[in-house]
Amino acid sequence: MKKLRQYRLDLMTSKEIAEYLRCSDLAILPVGCTEFHGPLMPLGTDTLQDTAIALMLAEEWNCVCLPPIPYVYTGASEHWPGTISISPEESIAYVKAVAKSALAAGFHRLVICASHGPMGFMGETIIRSIFRETGEIPILLSPYPKMIEELARDFGRGSEDLNTLGAVTFLGLEGCFDPHAPRDVPAEFSDPSMNRLRAHGIRMPWLFSADHQHTGFRSDISIADGPRALAAMRRAVAALHDLPEHYDAYRRFARRQLEERCWDHDNIWTA
């Protein structure tokens, strides 16, 4: 991890950050959670994944990575042993406060990196609320779909256990997690009625009622697959190389919108 020191804000000095901010304002904020992921996977699965991905992105973009946030609303895993969950409202308020502080500290291009499912609706609320209040434009990145796509190329299908295996390999934690299971069991919702409701566009709260439901089990992978899983994750990260360029372009556009206030002009109407 020594080679990552130049990207980790928690290992840098205040003087080094002052120098960094003279040439860049880009930063990544990984947001994970601490929750049940079945009998094989670590409770810090999401935090490990997003920390590793954020650090890989920091390497790719040559930018700063903030320390991860490990506690938010967990959702369906809330009552399982080891899960530490706070309410959605508390999660939104806390992550929003951290993000606003980072923006105020000079990291005006802030990428919130979050793969945890409930961070989708919470993250959307956070970035819109900050924009509405301040005009600043943090963005929310969910890297999980790209990771799963690349892992599928090498392993037939992508899965969260492989993503976690690649993450711990990157973080130098090899040996702390073996994804091999004695049999294959797919992840699934707690009851068939949930699939039928979702087919109608319904979203509902739920709880896991069996240990395989969150992530499923695989017998075709093992701890030895760590380097291959990491290589697939690195390909997914490389595919995001131009994201800061598009982020810059959108920020310039949004700023012009706020400055020009086209909605106040008499000639805005076209019909």
N, C-alpha and C positions, 0 to 999 in steps of 0.2 A: 504493500500500500504506500510505501515511501514515494514511489513515482507519481502518485496521485496528489501529493501534498499541495502542489501549485494550483489544484482545482478545488480543494476542500476549504471552505471558508473557516471551518472550525479549527483547522491546523495552520491557517495563515495569521499574520499579525495585522494589527490595525494599519500600520504603515504600508504594508503590502497591499491592503485593500484600497487605501487612498491612491496608491500608484495605479492600481488596476482601473479604478473608476475614472482616471484621467483619459483612458483610452477605450473603455468599454462599459456599458451599463447592463449587460446581459447576465442573468443568473437563473439557476434552476432550483426549484423548491420541491423535493420529493415528499409525497404524503402517502403513508402506508396505513397500517392498522395492526392491532394485536388481537388475533382471533383464532378460534378453532378452524383447522383445515384437515380434519380427519385424524386417523391414528398414526399416520406416517410423516406428515409434513409439519414443519415448525410453526409455532404460533406467530412468529414474525414474518411469515411468508411474503405478505404484500410489501412490508417495509424493506425486506431484503431485496425483493425484485426491483422496487422503484428506486432504492438507493443505488443499486448496481447500474441500472439503466441510466439514471441521472448522471452518475459519474462517467459512464461511457459517452454520454452525450456531451458532458463537459470537456472530455478529451476531443471529441469530434468538432465541437464548436469553439474550443479554446476559451472557455468561460468558467465562472465560479459556480460551484454547487453548494447550496446551503445544507445544514444538517437536516435530517429527515424528521417529519412529524409522525410519531408512531401510534397516536391514540386519536381515533375518531369513532363515529357511530359505525358499528359493525354489521347490523342488520340481522340476517337469519341465524347467525352463530351466537347470538347474544347470551344465551343461557348455558352454553357448553363450557366445561372446565378450562380455565386459563384465559378465556376471552375477557378483555378489558374494553368496555364500550361506554361512550358518553352519548348524549342525545344528539339528534341531527341539528337542533338549534344551537347547542353548545359547540358542536363540531364546526358549523358554519361560522359562528362568531370567532372561534379561536383561530382557525386557519385564515379567515379574513383579516384578523388583527395582525397575524404574523406577516401576511402578504402586504398589508398596508405599511407596516413598519419597514419591510424590505424595500418597497417602492420609495418611501420617504428617505431611506438610507442611500438612495442613488441608483438602485437596481431597477431602472425604469422599464427595462424589457425583462419581465418576470414570467418564466414558464413553470407552471404548477404541473408536476409530473405525478400522475396518480392512476394506478390500474385497479384499485379496489372498487368493486361495483357501485356501492352507494356514494362514492365520491363523484360519480357522474352527475347526479342531480344536485349534490351539495356544491360541487365545484362550479357548475353552471350558475348557481345562485351567487356564489362568491365573486366570480369575475364580473358579472353584470352589476352587482351591487356596488363594487368598487368603481366601475366605470361611471355609473350613475352619480355617485357621490363626488368623485374626484376628477373624472376625465382621463384617468390613467387606464391603460389597457393591458392588464395581465392576461395570459392565455392559459387554457387548460389542455394538457396533452395526456391522452390515454394510450400508452405505447403497447398495451397488451395485444390488441389484434394483430399488429405487425409482427410481434414476437411469435405469436402462435402460427402465423402464416409461414414464417421462415423455418420454425421448428418442424412444421409439417413436411417441408421439403426433404428433410433429412431423416425423419422418424415416422413417416406415414401419416401421422396426425400430430398436431401440437397440443400441449396440455400444460396445466399450471405446474405440475410436478417437474417437468423438464425445464420450464422457465425458472423455477426456483433453483434447480440443480445448476443451471448456467450462472445464476446470480451468485450463489455461494462459492462457486469456482472462481468467478471474477474477484470476489471480495477476499479471497485467500482463506476461505472457511471449508476447504475440501475435507470430506470425511464427517461433517456434522449432519449430513442428511443423505439417506439412501432411499430412492424412490421405488425400489423393487418391491412388488407385492406378490403373494403366492398365487393370485388369480386376478383376472380382469373383471372389474365392476365399473359400469359407467356412472358418471355423475347424473343426478336427476333431481327433479323437484320433489317435494315432500308428498304430494298427492296428485294423481292424474287430473283432477279438476283444475289444477293450476295451469296445466298446459292448455286446457280448453278455454280457460279465461283469457290467457295471453293471446290465443289465436283470435280473440275478439278485440284485441287492443287494450286489454285491461292490465293494470299494474296493481299489485296488492302487497301488503306486508306478509311475511311468512317466517317460520322457524324450521331449521333442519331437525328431522326426527330420526335420522340414521347416520352412522359415521361416514358412509361413502358418498352422501348426497352432495357435499360441497365440491369435491375434486375428483371423485372416483379413484379407482386403483388400476395400475398397469403392471403386467408381469414381464413385458418385453423391454424394459429399461432398467438400468442399474446405476450405481454410483460411478462406474467406469465411463458413463456417457457424459460426464461433466464437461470435458473439453469440447466435444461435438455440440453440446447444447449451447455453450458459450460462443462458439463460432457462428452458430445460427443467429444468436442474439446480436452479435457484432454486425452481421449483415443487415439486420433490421435497423440498427442504429445508423449505419452508413447510409441507408436509404433516406434518412432524415437530415442529411447534410445541409440541404438548402433551406431548411425551415426558418432559420434566423433572417434570411433574405426576404422571404415572403412575409414574415412578421414585421419587418421594417416597412415594407411596402404598405401593408394594411394600416400600420400606425400612422404613416404619413397621410393616407386617405382619410382615416377617422379624424385626425386633427384638422384637416381642411374642412370636413363636414361641420365640426364644432365652430370653427372660425367663420365660415361663410354663412352658416345658419340659413340654408336654402329655404327652409320651411317658413321663414319670416318674409320672403320676397313675394311681391305681387305677381311676378311673372313665372312663378313655379308651376302654375297649373297648366296642364296640357289637354284637358278635356272639361 
